[in-house]
């Protein structure tokens, strides 16, 4: 078996895992969507495309966040990921 890697996204001096995005999602869900999005799962996207994507399919919500190792992650960046239309 190969090695298991835990991907992270550097935010300032912190390294966030997917689990760390749950409270951020909850905050932005309340702030922008009035809590209507419900629970969702998170995944890393490894493309050069958009900052991220929100998918709702058959009652399941998924947020994909692009990992851009050299891109600083700020509140503005996360707002664009979650709130881009």
PyMOL Python script that loads the backbone (N, CA, C, O; Angstrom):
from pymol import cmd

cmd.read_pdbstr("""\
ATOM      1  N   UNK A   1       0.833  -1.189   0.000  1.00  0.00           N
ATOM      2  CA  UNK A   1       0.000   0.000   0.000  1.00  0.00           C
ATOM      3  C   UNK A   1       0.872   1.244   0.000  1.00  0.00           C
ATOM      4  O   UNK A   1       1.967   1.252   0.563  1.00  0.00           O
ATOM      5  N   UNK A   2       0.372   2.293  -0.638  1.00  0.00           N
ATOM      6  CA  UNK A   2       1.084   3.564  -0.673  1.00  0.00           C
ATOM      7  C   UNK A   2       0.881   4.351   0.607  1.00  0.00           C
ATOM      8  O   UNK A   2       0.134   3.956   1.501  1.00  0.00           O
ATOM      9  N   UNK A   3       1.557   5.452   0.661  1.00  0.00           N
ATOM     10  CA  UNK A   3       1.434   6.333   1.815  1.00  0.00           C
ATOM     11  C   UNK A   3       0.093   7.048   1.784  1.00  0.00           C
ATOM     12  O   UNK A   3      -0.451   7.339   0.719  1.00  0.00           O
ATOM     13  N   UNK A   4      -0.426   7.322   2.974  1.00  0.00           N
ATOM     14  CA  UNK A   4      -1.657   8.100   3.096  1.00  0.00           C
ATOM     15  C   UNK A   4      -1.269   9.547   3.365  1.00  0.00           C
ATOM     16  O   UNK A   4      -0.547   9.833   4.320  1.00  0.00           O
ATOM     17  N   UNK A   5      -1.742  10.449   2.531  1.00  0.00           N
ATOM     18  CA  UNK A   5      -1.429  11.858   2.693  1.00  0.00           C
ATOM     19  C   UNK A   5      -2.660  12.607   3.174  1.00  0.00           C
ATOM     20  O   UNK A   5      -3.765  12.368   2.687  1.00  0.00           O
ATOM     21  N   UNK A   6      -2.477  13.500   4.116  1.00  0.00           N
ATOM     22  CA  UNK A   6      -3.538  14.398   4.533  1.00  0.00           C
ATOM     23  C   UNK A   6      -3.240  15.749   3.911  1.00  0.00           C
ATOM     24  O   UNK A   6      -2.284  16.424   4.293  1.00  0.00           O
ATOM     25  N   UNK A   7      -4.058  16.133   2.958  1.00  0.00           N
ATOM     26  CA  UNK A   7      -3.843  17.406   2.293  1.00  0.00           C
ATOM     27  C   UNK A   7      -4.276  18.541   3.198  1.00  0.00           C
ATOM     28  O   UNK A   7      -5.234  18.417   3.961  1.00  0.00           O
ATOM     29  N   UNK A   8      -3.564  19.638   3.106  1.00  0.00           N
ATOM     30  CA  UNK A   8      -3.887  20.818   3.895  1.00  0.00           C
ATOM     31  C   UNK A   8      -3.848  22.052   3.007  1.00  0.00           C
ATOM     32  O   UNK A   8      -3.285  22.036   1.912  1.00  0.00           O
ATOM     33  N   UNK A   9      -4.453  23.109   3.497  1.00  0.00           N
ATOM     34  CA  UNK A   9      -4.395  24.404   2.840  1.00  0.00           C
ATOM     35  C   UNK A   9      -3.842  25.381   3.854  1.00  0.00           C
ATOM     36  O   UNK A   9      -4.375  25.504   4.957  1.00  0.00           O
ATOM     37  N   UNK A  10      -2.788  26.069   3.493  1.00  0.00           N
ATOM     38  CA  UNK A  10      -2.161  27.000   4.417  1.00  0.00           C
ATOM     39  C   UNK A  10      -2.957  28.302   4.457  1.00  0.00           C
ATOM     40  O   UNK A  10      -3.218  28.918   3.424  1.00  0.00           O
ATOM     41  N   UNK A  11      -3.336  28.707   5.660  1.00  0.00           N
ATOM     42  CA  UNK A  11      -4.059  29.953   5.888  1.00  0.00           C
ATOM     43  C   UNK A  11      -3.290  30.719   6.950  1.00  0.00           C
ATOM     44  O   UNK A  11      -3.364  30.389   8.133  1.00  0.00           O
ATOM     45  N   UNK A  12      -2.559  31.729   6.537  1.00  0.00           N
ATOM     46  CA  UNK A  12      -1.696  32.439   7.480  1.00  0.00           C
ATOM     47  C   UNK A  12      -0.641  31.489   8.000  1.00  0.00           C
ATOM     48  O   UNK A  12       0.116  30.911   7.220  1.00  0.00           O
ATOM     49  N   UNK A  13      -0.583  31.322   9.316  1.00  0.00           N
ATOM     50  CA  UNK A  13       0.382  30.390   9.903  1.00  0.00           C
ATOM     51  C   UNK A  13      -0.246  29.043  10.232  1.00  0.00           C
ATOM     52  O   UNK A  13       0.401  28.200  10.855  1.00  0.00           O
ATOM     53  N   UNK A  14      -1.507  28.820   9.823  1.00  0.00           N
ATOM     54  CA  UNK A  14      -2.217  27.570  10.104  1.00  0.00           C
ATOM     55  C   UNK A  14      -2.288  26.704   8.850  1.00  0.00           C
ATOM     56  O   UNK A  14      -2.235  27.205   7.727  1.00  0.00           O
ATOM     57  N   UNK A  15      -2.407  25.405   9.064  1.00  0.00           N
ATOM     58  CA  UNK A  15      -2.669  24.476   7.968  1.00  0.00           C
ATOM     59  C   UNK A  15      -4.028  23.839   8.232  1.00  0.00           C
ATOM     60  O   UNK A  15      -4.214  23.143   9.230  1.00  0.00           O
ATOM     61  N   UNK A  16      -4.969  24.081   7.334  1.00  0.00           N
ATOM     62  CA  UNK A  16      -6.321  23.581   7.508  1.00  0.00           C
ATOM     63  C   UNK A  16      -6.519  22.274   6.757  1.00  0.00           C
ATOM     64  O   UNK A  16      -6.052  22.113   5.629  1.00  0.00           O
ATOM     65  N   UNK A  17      -7.223  21.339   7.401  1.00  0.00           N
ATOM     66  CA  UNK A  17      -7.654  20.116   6.738  1.00  0.00           C
ATOM     67  C   UNK A  17      -9.119  20.303   6.360  1.00  0.00           C
ATOM     68  O   UNK A  17      -9.719  21.324   6.694  1.00  0.00           O
ATOM     69  N   UNK A  18      -9.692  19.338   5.675  1.00  0.00           N
ATOM     70  CA  UNK A  18     -11.100  19.458   5.300  1.00  0.00           C
ATOM     71  C   UNK A  18     -12.002  19.588   6.522  1.00  0.00           C
ATOM     72  O   UNK A  18     -13.006  20.299   6.472  1.00  0.00           O
ATOM     73  N   UNK A  19     -11.660  18.914   7.614  1.00  0.00           N
ATOM     74  CA  UNK A  19     -12.477  18.999   8.833  1.00  0.00           C
ATOM     75  C   UNK A  19     -12.536  20.419   9.372  1.00  0.00           C
ATOM     76  O   UNK A  19     -13.533  20.813   9.978  1.00  0.00           O
ATOM     77  N   UNK A  20     -11.478  21.189   9.157  1.00  0.00           N
ATOM     78  CA  UNK A  20     -11.434  22.565   9.647  1.00  0.00           C
ATOM     79  C   UNK A  20     -12.391  23.489   8.898  1.00  0.00           C
ATOM     80  O   UNK A  20     -12.704  24.576   9.384  1.00  0.00           O
ATOM     81  N   UNK A  21     -12.858  23.073   7.728  1.00  0.00           N
ATOM     82  CA  UNK A  21     -13.748  23.924   6.952  1.00  0.00           C
ATOM     83  C   UNK A  21     -15.205  23.845   7.411  1.00  0.00           C
ATOM     84  O   UNK A  21     -16.008  24.698   7.033  1.00  0.00           O
ATOM     85  N   UNK A  22     -15.561  22.853   8.207  1.00  0.00           N
ATOM     86  CA  UNK A  22     -16.945  22.706   8.677  1.00  0.00           C
ATOM     87  C   UNK A  22     -17.424  23.941   9.434  1.00  0.00           C
ATOM     88  O   UNK A  22     -18.475  24.480   9.084  1.00  0.00           O
ATOM     89  N   UNK A  23     -16.697  24.424  10.469  1.00  0.00           N
ATOM     90  CA  UNK A  23     -17.183  25.621  11.159  1.00  0.00           C
ATOM     91  C   UNK A  23     -17.187  26.862  10.261  1.00  0.00           C
ATOM     92  O   UNK A  23     -18.029  27.746  10.425  1.00  0.00           O
ATOM     93  N   UNK A  24     -16.248  26.927   9.316  1.00  0.00           N
ATOM     94  CA  UNK A  24     -16.235  28.053   8.379  1.00  0.00           C
ATOM     95  C   UNK A  24     -17.479  27.988   7.494  1.00  0.00           C
ATOM     96  O   UNK A  24     -18.133  29.004   7.257  1.00  0.00           O
ATOM     97  N   UNK A  25     -17.802  26.781   7.004  1.00  0.00           N
ATOM     98  CA  UNK A  25     -19.004  26.596   6.196  1.00  0.00           C
ATOM     99  C   UNK A  25     -20.242  26.990   6.982  1.00  0.00           C
ATOM    100  O   UNK A  25     -21.109  27.695   6.467  1.00  0.00           O
ATOM    101  N   UNK A  26     -20.328  26.536   8.236  1.00  0.00           N
ATOM    102  CA  UNK A  26     -21.498  26.858   9.055  1.00  0.00           C
ATOM    103  C   UNK A  26     -21.672  28.368   9.202  1.00  0.00           C
ATOM    104  O   UNK A  26     -22.785  28.885   9.105  1.00  0.00           O
ATOM    105  N   UNK A  27     -20.565  29.066   9.435  1.00  0.00           N
ATOM    106  CA  UNK A  27     -20.613  30.527   9.576  1.00  0.00           C
ATOM    107  C   UNK A  27     -21.090  31.193   8.284  1.00  0.00           C
ATOM    108  O   UNK A  27     -21.961  32.063   8.318  1.00  0.00           O
ATOM    109  N   UNK A  28     -20.519  30.784   7.141  1.00  0.00           N
ATOM    110  CA  UNK A  28     -20.888  31.395   5.864  1.00  0.00           C
ATOM    111  C   UNK A  28     -22.294  30.982   5.439  1.00  0.00           C
ATOM    112  O   UNK A  28     -23.000  31.760   4.798  1.00  0.00           O
ATOM    113  N   UNK A  29     -22.704  29.768   5.791  1.00  0.00           N
ATOM    114  CA  UNK A  29     -24.062  29.313   5.501  1.00  0.00           C
ATOM    115  C   UNK A  29     -25.070  30.231   6.192  1.00  0.00           C
ATOM    116  O   UNK A  29     -26.054  30.652   5.585  1.00  0.00           O
ATOM    117  N   UNK A  30     -24.820  30.533   7.452  1.00  0.00           N
ATOM    118  CA  UNK A  30     -25.715  31.437   8.187  1.00  0.00           C
ATOM    119  C   UNK A  30     -25.649  32.851   7.620  1.00  0.00           C
ATOM    120  O   UNK A  30     -26.675  33.512   7.465  1.00  0.00           O
ATOM    121  N   UNK A  31     -24.429  33.315   7.309  1.00  0.00           N
ATOM    122  CA  UNK A  31     -24.212  34.693   6.866  1.00  0.00           C
ATOM    123  C   UNK A  31     -24.818  34.972   5.491  1.00  0.00           C
ATOM    124  O   UNK A  31     -25.449  36.011   5.293  1.00  0.00           O
ATOM    125  N   UNK A  32     -24.633  34.061   4.550  1.00  0.00           N
ATOM    126  CA  UNK A  32     -25.051  34.312   3.174  1.00  0.00           C
ATOM    127  C   UNK A  32     -26.308  33.571   2.741  1.00  0.00           C
ATOM    128  O   UNK A  32     -27.022  34.038   1.854  1.00  0.00           O
ATOM    129  N   UNK A  33     -26.593  32.417   3.356  1.00  0.00           N
ATOM    130  CA  UNK A  33     -27.704  31.588   2.901  1.00  0.00           C
ATOM    131  C   UNK A  33     -28.749  31.355   3.982  1.00  0.00           C
ATOM    132  O   UNK A  33     -29.652  30.536   3.812  1.00  0.00           O
ATOM    133  N   UNK A  34     -28.629  32.073   5.093  1.00  0.00           N
ATOM    134  CA  UNK A  34     -29.590  31.989   6.198  1.00  0.00           C
ATOM    135  C   UNK A  34     -29.774  30.557   6.697  1.00  0.00           C
ATOM    136  O   UNK A  34     -30.868  30.183   7.120  1.00  0.00           O
ATOM    137  N   UNK A  35     -28.709  29.756   6.648  1.00  0.00           N
ATOM    138  CA  UNK A  35     -28.723  28.393   7.172  1.00  0.00           C
ATOM    139  C   UNK A  35     -29.464  27.388   6.321  1.00  0.00           C
ATOM    140  O   UNK A  35     -29.726  26.279   6.786  1.00  0.00           O
ATOM    141  N   UNK A  36     -29.812  27.731   5.092  1.00  0.00           N
ATOM    142  CA  UNK A  36     -30.637  26.856   4.249  1.00  0.00           C
ATOM    143  C   UNK A  36     -29.876  25.740   3.552  1.00  0.00           C
ATOM    144  O   UNK A  36     -30.500  24.826   3.013  1.00  0.00           O
ATOM    145  N   UNK A  37     -28.540  25.783   3.544  1.00  0.00           N
ATOM    146  CA  UNK A  37     -27.789  24.774   2.797  1.00  0.00           C
ATOM    147  C   UNK A  37     -27.742  23.423   3.487  1.00  0.00           C
ATOM    148  O   UNK A  37     -27.540  22.411   2.816  1.00  0.00           O
ATOM    149  N   UNK A  38     -27.919  23.366   4.786  1.00  0.00           N
ATOM    150  CA  UNK A  38     -27.865  22.092   5.492  1.00  0.00           C
ATOM    151  C   UNK A  38     -26.447  21.553   5.572  1.00  0.00           C
ATOM    152  O   UNK A  38     -25.487  22.257   5.259  1.00  0.00           O
ATOM    153  N   UNK A  39     -26.322  20.302   5.993  1.00  0.00           N
ATOM    154  CA  UNK A  39     -25.002  19.678   6.109  1.00  0.00           C
ATOM    155  C   UNK A  39     -24.445  19.358   4.729  1.00  0.00           C
ATOM    156  O   UNK A  39     -25.194  19.173   3.769  1.00  0.00           O
ATOM    157  N   UNK A  40     -23.135  19.296   4.645  1.00  0.00           N
ATOM    158  CA  UNK A  40     -22.518  18.921   3.379  1.00  0.00           C
ATOM    159  C   UNK A  40     -21.189  18.236   3.642  1.00  0.00           C
ATOM    160  O   UNK A  40     -20.644  18.292   4.744  1.00  0.00           O
ATOM    161  N   UNK A  41     -20.681  17.589   2.604  1.00  0.00           N
ATOM    162  CA  UNK A  41     -19.355  16.986   2.696  1.00  0.00           C
ATOM    163  C   UNK A  41     -18.388  17.861   1.911  1.00  0.00           C
ATOM    164  O   UNK A  41     -18.799  18.624   1.036  1.00  0.00           O
ATOM    165  N   UNK A  42     -17.110  17.749   2.225  1.00  0.00           N
ATOM    166  CA  UNK A  42     -16.083  18.570   1.594  1.00  0.00           C
ATOM    167  C   UNK A  42     -15.088  17.674   0.868  1.00  0.00           C
ATOM    168  O   UNK A  42     -14.852  16.535   1.273  1.00  0.00           O
ATOM    169  N   UNK A  43     -14.506  18.197  -0.210  1.00  0.00           N
ATOM    170  CA  UNK A  43     -13.475  17.458  -0.932  1.00  0.00           C
ATOM    171  C   UNK A  43     -12.498  18.460  -1.531  1.00  0.00           C
ATOM    172  O   UNK A  43     -12.846  19.615  -1.778  1.00  0.00           O
ATOM    173  N   UNK A  44     -11.276  18.002  -1.761  1.00  0.00           N
ATOM    174  CA  UNK A  44     -10.273  18.830  -2.436  1.00  0.00           C
ATOM    175  C   UNK A  44     -10.420  18.651  -3.930  1.00  0.00           C
ATOM    176  O   UNK A  44     -10.653  17.538  -4.403  1.00  0.00           O
ATOM    177  N   UNK A  45     -10.287  19.725  -4.675  1.00  0.00           N
ATOM    178  CA  UNK A  45     -10.228  19.673  -6.128  1.00  0.00           C
ATOM    179  C   UNK A  45      -8.796  19.981  -6.531  1.00  0.00           C
ATOM    180  O   UNK A  45      -8.169  20.872  -5.958  1.00  0.00           O
ATOM    181  N   UNK A  46      -8.284  19.269  -7.489  1.00  0.00           N
ATOM    182  CA  UNK A  46      -6.900  19.465  -7.907  1.00  0.00           C
ATOM    183  C   UNK A  46      -6.830  19.988  -9.336  1.00  0.00           C
ATOM    184  O   UNK A  46      -6.044  19.499 -10.148  1.00  0.00           O
ATOM    185  N   UNK A  47      -7.645  20.969  -9.631  1.00  0.00           N
ATOM    186  CA  UNK A  47      -7.661  21.518 -10.986  1.00  0.00           C
ATOM    187  C   UNK A  47      -7.224  22.977 -10.971  1.00  0.00           C
ATOM    188  O   UNK A  47      -7.078  23.587  -9.912  1.00  0.00           O
ATOM    189  N   UNK A  48      -7.021  23.518 -12.157  1.00  0.00           N
ATOM    190  CA  UNK A  48      -6.647  24.923 -12.284  1.00  0.00           C
ATOM    191  C   UNK A  48      -7.868  25.780 -12.588  1.00  0.00           C
ATOM    192  O   UNK A  48      -7.735  26.951 -12.944  1.00  0.00           O
ATOM    193  N   UNK A  49      -9.038  25.211 -12.452  1.00  0.00           N
ATOM    194  CA  UNK A  49     -10.268  25.912 -12.786  1.00  0.00           C
ATOM    195  C   UNK A  49     -10.704  26.902 -11.719  1.00  0.00           C
ATOM    196  O   UNK A  49      -9.875  27.614 -11.153  1.00  0.00           O
ATOM    197  N   UNK A  50     -12.008  26.949 -11.440  1.00  0.00           N
ATOM    198  CA  UNK A  50     -12.532  27.920 -10.488  1.00  0.00           C
ATOM    199  C   UNK A  50     -11.993  27.688  -9.076  1.00  0.00           C
ATOM    200  O   UNK A  50     -11.377  26.662  -8.788  1.00  0.00           O
ATOM    201  N   UNK A  51     -12.238  28.651  -8.220  1.00  0.00           N
ATOM    202  CA  UNK A  51     -11.775  28.546  -6.836  1.00  0.00           C
ATOM    203  C   UNK A  51     -12.378  27.350  -6.121  1.00  0.00           C
ATOM    204  O   UNK A  51     -11.736  26.728  -5.274  1.00  0.00           O
ATOM    205  N   UNK A  52     -13.599  27.039  -6.463  1.00  0.00           N
ATOM    206  CA  UNK A  52     -14.265  25.914  -5.829  1.00  0.00           C
ATOM    207  C   UNK A  52     -15.640  25.747  -6.435  1.00  0.00           C
ATOM    208  O   UNK A  52     -16.013  26.469  -7.361  1.00  0.00           O
ATOM    209  N   UNK A  53     -16.389  24.800  -5.916  1.00  0.00           N
ATOM    210  CA  UNK A  53     -17.718  24.562  -6.453  1.00  0.00           C
ATOM    211  C   UNK A  53     -18.629  24.035  -5.358  1.00  0.00           C
ATOM    212  O   UNK A  53     -18.182  23.359  -4.432  1.00  0.00           O
ATOM    213  N   UNK A  54     -19.907  24.351  -5.474  1.00  0.00           N
ATOM    214  CA  UNK A  54     -20.929  23.815  -4.582  1.00  0.00           C
ATOM    215  C   UNK A  54     -21.848  22.965  -5.437  1.00  0.00           C
ATOM    216  O   UNK A  54     -22.357  23.427  -6.458  1.00  0.00           O
ATOM    217  N   UNK A  55     -22.061  21.720  -5.024  1.00  0.00           N
ATOM    218  CA  UNK A  55     -22.890  20.790  -5.783  1.00  0.00           C
ATOM    219  C   UNK A  55     -24.016  20.308  -4.883  1.00  0.00           C
ATOM    220  O   UNK A  55     -23.779  19.916  -3.740  1.00  0.00           O
ATOM    221  N   UNK A  56     -25.246  20.337  -5.399  1.00  0.00           N
ATOM    222  CA  UNK A  56     -26.392  19.787  -4.679  1.00  0.00           C
ATOM    223  C   UNK A  56     -27.037  18.775  -5.599  1.00  0.00           C
ATOM    224  O   UNK A  56     -27.529  19.130  -6.670  1.00  0.00           O
ATOM    225  N   UNK A  57     -27.041  17.507  -5.189  1.00  0.00           N
ATOM    226  CA  UNK A  57     -27.567  16.451  -6.041  1.00  0.00           C
ATOM    227  C   UNK A  57     -28.304  15.435  -5.185  1.00  0.00           C
ATOM    228  O   UNK A  57     -27.720  14.842  -4.278  1.00  0.00           O
ATOM    229  N   UNK A  58     -29.568  15.236  -5.467  1.00  0.00           N
ATOM    230  CA  UNK A  58     -30.389  14.255  -4.747  1.00  0.00           C
ATOM    231  C   UNK A  58     -30.295  14.410  -3.233  1.00  0.00           C
ATOM    232  O   UNK A  58     -30.172  13.421  -2.510  1.00  0.00           O
ATOM    233  N   UNK A  59     -30.354  15.643  -2.760  1.00  0.00           N
ATOM    234  CA  UNK A  59     -30.353  15.896  -1.320  1.00  0.00           C
ATOM    235  C   UNK A  59     -28.992  15.893  -0.665  1.00  0.00           C
ATOM    236  O   UNK A  59     -28.898  16.046   0.552  1.00  0.00           O
ATOM    237  N   UNK A  60     -27.923  15.722  -1.445  1.00  0.00           N
ATOM    238  CA  UNK A  60     -26.572  15.698  -0.882  1.00  0.00           C
ATOM    239  C   UNK A  60     -25.818  16.942  -1.339  1.00  0.00           C
ATOM    240  O   UNK A  60     -25.704  17.211  -2.535  1.00  0.00           O
ATOM    241  N   UNK A  61     -25.308  17.690  -0.373  1.00  0.00           N
ATOM    242  CA  UNK A  61     -24.519  18.883  -0.680  1.00  0.00           C
ATOM    243  C   UNK A  61     -23.043  18.544  -0.598  1.00  0.00           C
ATOM    244  O   UNK A  61     -22.609  17.846   0.319  1.00  0.00           O
ATOM    245  N   UNK A  62     -22.273  19.040  -1.557  1.00  0.00           N
ATOM    246  CA  UNK A  62     -20.826  18.834  -1.570  1.00  0.00           C
ATOM    247  C   UNK A  62     -20.157  20.157  -1.920  1.00  0.00           C
ATOM    248  O   UNK A  62     -20.589  20.859  -2.834  1.00  0.00           O
ATOM    249  N   UNK A  63     -19.106  20.489  -1.188  1.00  0.00           N
ATOM    250  CA  UNK A  63     -18.299  21.654  -1.531  1.00  0.00           C
ATOM    251  C   UNK A  63     -16.920  21.163  -1.895  1.00  0.00           C
ATOM    252  O   UNK A  63     -16.279  20.446  -1.125  1.00  0.00           O
ATOM    253  N   UNK A  64     -16.461  21.552  -3.081  1.00  0.00           N
ATOM    254  CA  UNK A  64     -15.106  21.238  -3.518  1.00  0.00           C
ATOM    255  C   UNK A  64     -14.274  22.500  -3.460  1.00  0.00           C
ATOM    256  O   UNK A  64     -14.694  23.540  -3.968  1.00  0.00           O
ATOM    257  N   UNK A  65     -13.109  22.433  -2.855  1.00  0.00           N
ATOM    258  CA  UNK A  65     -12.232  23.587  -2.717  1.00  0.00           C
ATOM    259  C   UNK A  65     -10.931  23.291  -3.441  1.00  0.00           C
ATOM    260  O   UNK A  65     -10.268  22.292  -3.161  1.00  0.00           O
ATOM    261  N   UNK A  66     -10.571  24.159  -4.370  1.00  0.00           N
ATOM    262  CA  UNK A  66      -9.308  23.978  -5.081  1.00  0.00           C
ATOM    263  C   UNK A  66      -8.134  24.212  -4.152  1.00  0.00           C
ATOM    264  O   UNK A  66      -8.109  25.182  -3.395  1.00  0.00           O
ATOM    265  N   UNK A  67      -7.174  23.324  -4.216  1.00  0.00           N
ATOM    266  CA  UNK A  67      -5.934  23.479  -3.443  1.00  0.00           C
ATOM    267  C   UNK A  67      -4.957  24.240  -4.311  1.00  0.00           C
ATOM    268  O   UNK A  67      -4.485  23.728  -5.327  1.00  0.00           O
ATOM    269  N   UNK A  68      -4.658  25.443  -3.920  1.00  0.00           N
ATOM    270  CA  UNK A  68      -3.673  26.249  -4.636  1.00  0.00           C
ATOM    271  C   UNK A  68      -2.584  26.579  -3.631  1.00  0.00           C
ATOM    272  O   UNK A  68      -2.688  27.569  -2.907  1.00  0.00           O
ATOM    273  N   UNK A  69      -1.542  25.762  -3.578  1.00  0.00           N
ATOM    274  CA  UNK A  69      -0.545  25.867  -2.511  1.00  0.00           C
ATOM    275  C   UNK A  69       0.100  27.231  -2.371  1.00  0.00           C
ATOM    276  O   UNK A  69       0.443  27.628  -1.257  1.00  0.00           O
ATOM    277  N   UNK A  70       0.276  27.960  -3.456  1.00  0.00           N
ATOM    278  CA  UNK A  70       0.944  29.253  -3.371  1.00  0.00           C
ATOM    279  C   UNK A  70      -0.022  30.427  -3.293  1.00  0.00           C
ATOM    280  O   UNK A  70       0.403  31.583  -3.317  1.00  0.00           O
ATOM    281  N   UNK A  71      -1.303  30.144  -3.201  1.00  0.00           N
ATOM    282  CA  UNK A  71      -2.304  31.203  -3.151  1.00  0.00           C
ATOM    283  C   UNK A  71      -2.678  31.463  -1.698  1.00  0.00           C
ATOM    284  O   UNK A  71      -3.077  30.538  -0.991  1.00  0.00           O
ATOM    285  N   UNK A  72      -2.555  32.718  -1.238  1.00  0.00           N
ATOM    286  CA  UNK A  72      -2.937  32.997   0.148  1.00  0.00           C
ATOM    287  C   UNK A  72      -4.441  32.822   0.335  1.00  0.00           C
ATOM    288  O   UNK A  72      -5.229  33.254  -0.507  1.00  0.00           O
ATOM    289  N   UNK A  73      -4.831  32.197   1.421  1.00  0.00           N
ATOM    290  CA  UNK A  73      -6.243  31.992   1.706  1.00  0.00           C
ATOM    291  C   UNK A  73      -6.672  33.044   2.712  1.00  0.00           C
ATOM    292  O   UNK A  73      -6.165  33.098   3.833  1.00  0.00           O
ATOM    293  N   UNK A  74      -7.599  33.867   2.300  1.00  0.00           N
ATOM    294  CA  UNK A  74      -8.113  34.935   3.146  1.00  0.00           C
ATOM    295  C   UNK A  74      -9.618  34.771   3.269  1.00  0.00           C
ATOM    296  O   UNK A  74     -10.209  33.920   2.605  1.00  0.00           O
ATOM    297  N   UNK A  75     -10.239  35.582   4.117  1.00  0.00           N
ATOM    298  CA  UNK A  75     -11.696  35.562   4.191  1.00  0.00           C
ATOM    299  C   UNK A  75     -12.306  35.882   2.832  1.00  0.00           C
ATOM    300  O   UNK A  75     -13.323  35.303   2.451  1.00  0.00           O
ATOM    301  N   UNK A  76     -11.686  36.803   2.104  1.00  0.00           N
ATOM    302  CA  UNK A  76     -12.196  37.171   0.783  1.00  0.00           C
ATOM    303  C   UNK A  76     -12.133  35.980  -0.178  1.00  0.00           C
ATOM    304  O   UNK A  76     -13.056  35.763  -0.963  1.00  0.00           O
ATOM    305  N   UNK A  77     -11.049  35.215  -0.112  1.00  0.00           N
ATOM    306  CA  UNK A  77     -10.899  34.023  -0.952  1.00  0.00           C
ATOM    307  C   UNK A  77     -12.006  33.018  -0.633  1.00  0.00           C
ATOM    308  O   UNK A  77     -12.654  32.494  -1.540  1.00  0.00           O
ATOM    309  N   UNK A  78     -12.221  32.750   0.660  1.00  0.00           N
ATOM    310  CA  UNK A  78     -13.248  31.784   1.044  1.00  0.00           C
ATOM    311  C   UNK A  78     -14.637  32.287   0.669  1.00  0.00           C
ATOM    312  O   UNK A  78     -15.491  31.492   0.279  1.00  0.00           O
ATOM    313  N   UNK A  79     -14.879  33.587   0.780  1.00  0.00           N
ATOM    314  CA  UNK A  79     -16.164  34.132   0.357  1.00  0.00           C
ATOM    315  C   UNK A  79     -16.380  33.891  -1.130  1.00  0.00           C
ATOM    316  O   UNK A  79     -17.490  33.561  -1.550  1.00  0.00           O
ATOM    317  N   UNK A  80     -15.326  34.054  -1.934  1.00  0.00           N
ATOM    318  CA  UNK A  80     -15.446  33.810  -3.370  1.00  0.00           C
ATOM    319  C   UNK A  80     -15.747  32.343  -3.648  1.00  0.00           C
ATOM    320  O   UNK A  80     -16.554  32.031  -4.524  1.00  0.00           O
ATOM    321  N   UNK A  81     -15.101  31.438  -2.909  1.00  0.00           N
ATOM    322  CA  UNK A  81     -15.342  30.005  -3.101  1.00  0.00           C
ATOM    323  C   UNK A  81     -16.792  29.672  -2.797  1.00  0.00           C
ATOM    324  O   UNK A  81     -17.440  28.957  -3.561  1.00  0.00           O
ATOM    325  N   UNK A  82     -17.302  30.183  -1.692  1.00  0.00           N
ATOM    326  CA  UNK A  82     -18.634  29.798  -1.234  1.00  0.00           C
ATOM    327  C   UNK A  82     -19.727  30.631  -1.896  1.00  0.00           C
ATOM    328  O   UNK A  82     -20.846  30.144  -2.058  1.00  0.00           O
ATOM    329  N   UNK A  83     -19.441  31.847  -2.276  1.00  0.00           N
ATOM    330  CA  UNK A  83     -20.498  32.759  -2.715  1.00  0.00           C
ATOM    331  C   UNK A  83     -20.432  33.115  -4.194  1.00  0.00           C
ATOM    332  O   UNK A  83     -21.250  33.911  -4.654  1.00  0.00           O
ATOM    333  N   UNK A  84     -19.495  32.561  -4.959  1.00  0.00           N
ATOM    334  CA  UNK A  84     -19.415  32.856  -6.389  1.00  0.00           C
ATOM    335  C   UNK A  84     -20.628  32.276  -7.100  1.00  0.00           C
ATOM    336  O   UNK A  84     -20.997  31.122  -6.883  1.00  0.00           O
ATOM    337  N   UNK A  85     -21.231  33.075  -7.938  1.00  0.00           N
ATOM    338  CA  UNK A  85     -22.416  32.615  -8.680  1.00  0.00           C
ATOM    339  C   UNK A  85     -22.018  32.144 -10.058  1.00  0.00           C
ATOM    340  O   UNK A  85     -22.872  31.719 -10.835  1.00  0.00           O
TER     341      UNK A  85
END
""", "prot")
cmd.dss("prot")
cmd.show_as("cartoon", "prot")
cmd.util.cbc("prot")
cmd.orient("prot")
